[in-house]
Amino acid sequence: MGEAVKLLTVLDRLAQYRPAGHQAPFERRVNRGATWALVAGGVLLALLGGLVLVHLTLGPLPAAFRWVALGLGLLAQLVSLVPLCVPILLAGRLLVCWRRIAREDLIREFRHDRAAVDRLAGFSTAALAEVQPWLEIKVRRLDRRVMLFFGSPTAGVSLFLLASSAIEALGGFGVLSALSPAGIAWSRAGALQLAALVAVCLLLGLSLGAMAQRWLATRYAFQAELVGLALQRRSARRA
């Protein structure tokens, strides 16, 4: 059992593959350029703000400095537009080179999962075989809890959005914070509104909990897949 617990600890440290964390060199260069453009825009705006402050405190600036301020403002606007164009540029590249990008992303994901499976090489086959079915059972348990109340994950998200809209229509969370023993008007309509707001807040909390459980189920399913890959690798080597 001790080895199985250590295996679960190692699995908890392994993260799923995320394309945003494994960007291609072109994407990294473009995002880096957008970041520097944003920083440059901030610096230009700071210089422009300094000139405006001098103009307001020390008196009108000479004509030459006014033209400089105008140029700084226009240049800051142009530079600040660069980060807005980056998603358009990346989307255009994806439309043109989607086949190559998908292939490279698949290779990066394969290498990521293979490196994760290599982390499990030090554990015995018995420990791997013990942990894998337990993780699969855990995933099914979490799925049943969500299905028991909502019926499907999509229903949970829909109820979350519906509950948020209902809370806003009933006065928002400020209604709860504004209530005090001295300021409550205990009329029938007010009590019904308060009960409805509490019920919708409860529904909102359950929806958030259901989405968190779905995230946990996805993580445990990924860990079970890694253990399965490790077992398949050992079976292939023995064969």
Beta strands, then each sheet from edge to edge (+ up, - down):
end
